[in-house]
């Protein structure tokens, strides 16, 4: 087993699964009918990417765990997702900003992964890069609409920026496993995405009339399993069926 690649794939898969679950929480609650269709579709894109990543991680591990076991049968300290994706939705401004932050990182990441020396990674990247391009556009349009909208929407959007921006740094953080996978050419270097991410977000913020805050103390810890209280509540819902009925299948 290539432990570094296995763990680095889990980081990616967990990011997509947890954010996909968060976005899916809007199903039936979105402010517009169009969004009630768009939000589940974006959630399915991310959960689909998570499934592909978990499947490949399970093959690399070689211990017989499939995507369902990796997704549903781990404890909270075993999840490696960044703290940003597990943050509660709060309101539509928080949700769209969180989606924008993540998608603006993943688009250049998947583009870089198209040059991976790992055929399976290239295949996952080829599908995902098309999906995340839509996510950026969709979330960016909403951030502009809310930021440059009414007094209330602008306040909510700037409040979301203030609350979520400290969690951004972990997107670029390179764990030892991610660094080892990057050194071998299997996965991109996360830090290399910073310039493109900053340019994308700055462009949206300029249109939305939002201020990007300085972050003195970035929030880290998700990659090493140190999650917030909300993660436990999320997993209790996400894992319920597999925990209640072990090894169930459709």
Residue pairs with C-beta under 8 A, 6 or more apart in sequence:
1 60
1 61
1 62
1 63
2 60
3 177
4 176
4 177
4 178
4 180
4 181
4 184
5 60
5 118
5 177
5 180
5 181
5 184
5 186
5 187
6 57
6 60
6 61
6 177
7 80
7 175
7 177
7 178
8 175
8 177
8 178
8 180
8 181
8 186
8 187
9 53
9 54
9 56
9 57
9 60
9 187
10 53
10 54
10 57
10 70
10 80
11 80
11 81
11 82
11 175
11 177
11 178
11 223
12 49
12 53
12 187
13 49
13 50
13 53
13 54
13 57
13 70
13 71
14 50
14 79
14 80
14 81
15 81
15 82
15 85
15 102
16 46
16 47
16 49
16 50
16 53
17 46
17 47
17 50
17 54
17 71
17 81
17 238
18 79
18 81
18 85
18 86
18 231
18 234
19 46
19 81
19 85
19 98
19 99
19 102
20 42
20 43
20 44
20 45
20 46
20 47
20 50
21 43
21 47
21 234
21 237
21 238
22 85
22 86
22 87
22 88
22 89
22 95
22 98
22 234
23 39
23 40
23 42
23 43
23 46
23 95
23 99
24 39
24 40
24 43
24 47
25 89
26 35
26 36
26 39
26 40
26 89
26 95
27 36
27 39
27 40
27 43
28 36
29 36
30 36
30 38
30 39
30 92
31 92
38 138
42 99
42 134
42 135
42 138
45 128
45 131
45 132
45 135
49 124
49 127
49 128
49 131
50 67
50 71
51 67
51 71
52 124
52 127
53 124
54 66
54 67
54 70
54 71
55 66
55 67
56 120
56 121
56 124
57 70
58 64
58 65
58 66
58 67
58 69
58 70
68 242
72 238
72 239
72 241
72 242
72 243
73 239
73 242
73 243
76 225
76 227
76 231
76 232
76 235
77 225
77 226
77 227
78 225
79 222
79 225
79 227
79 231
79 235
80 175
80 222
80 223
80 224
80 225
81 222
81 227
82 167
82 170
82 171
82 173
82 222
82 223
83 167
83 170
83 219
83 220
83 221
83 222
83 227
83 228
84 98
84 101
84 102
84 164
84 167
84 168
84 170
84 171
84 222
85 98
85 102
86 222
86 227
86 228
86 230
86 231
86 234
87 94
87 98
87 163
87 164
87 167
87 228
87 230
88 94
88 230
89 95
89 98
90 160
90 163
91 156
91 160
92 142
92 146
92 156
93 143
93 146
93 153
93 156
93 157
93 159
93 160
94 160
94 163
94 164
96 139
96 142
96 143
96 146
97 139
97 143
97 157
97 160
97 161
97 164
98 160
98 164
99 135
99 138
99 139
100 136
100 139
100 140
100 143
100 201
100 204
101 164
101 168
101 171
101 201
102 135
102 171
103 132
103 135
103 136
103 139
104 136
104 196
104 197
104 200
104 201
105 171
105 172
105 193
105 197
106 128
106 132
106 135
107 129
107 132
107 133
107 136
107 200
108 192
108 193
108 196
108 197
109 188
109 190
109 193
110 125
110 128
110 129
110 132
111 125
111 129
112 188
112 189
112 192
112 193
113 121
113 122
113 124
113 125
113 129
113 187
113 188
114 122
114 125
114 126
114 129
115 122
116 122
116 125
116 185
116 186
116 187
116 188
117 184
117 185
117 186
118 185
118 186
118 187
121 186
121 187
136 200
140 200
140 204
143 157
143 204
143 205
143 208
143 210
144 204
144 207
144 208
145 153
146 153
146 154
146 156
146 157
146 208
147 153
147 154
147 157
147 158
147 205
147 207
147 208
147 209
147 210
148 154
148 207
148 208
148 209
154 209
157 208
157 210
158 210
158 211
161 205
161 210
161 211
161 212
161 213
162 213
165 212
165 213
165 215
166 215
166 217
166 218
166 219
167 218
167 219
168 215
168 218
169 215
169 218
169 219
169 220
170 218
170 219
170 220
170 221
170 222
170 223
171 190
171 193
171 197
172 190
172 191
172 193
172 194
172 197
173 190
173 220
173 223
174 182
174 189
174 190
174 191
175 223
175 224
178 187
178 190
179 189
181 187
182 188
182 189
182 190
201 212
202 212
204 210
205 211
205 212
221 227
241 248
242 248
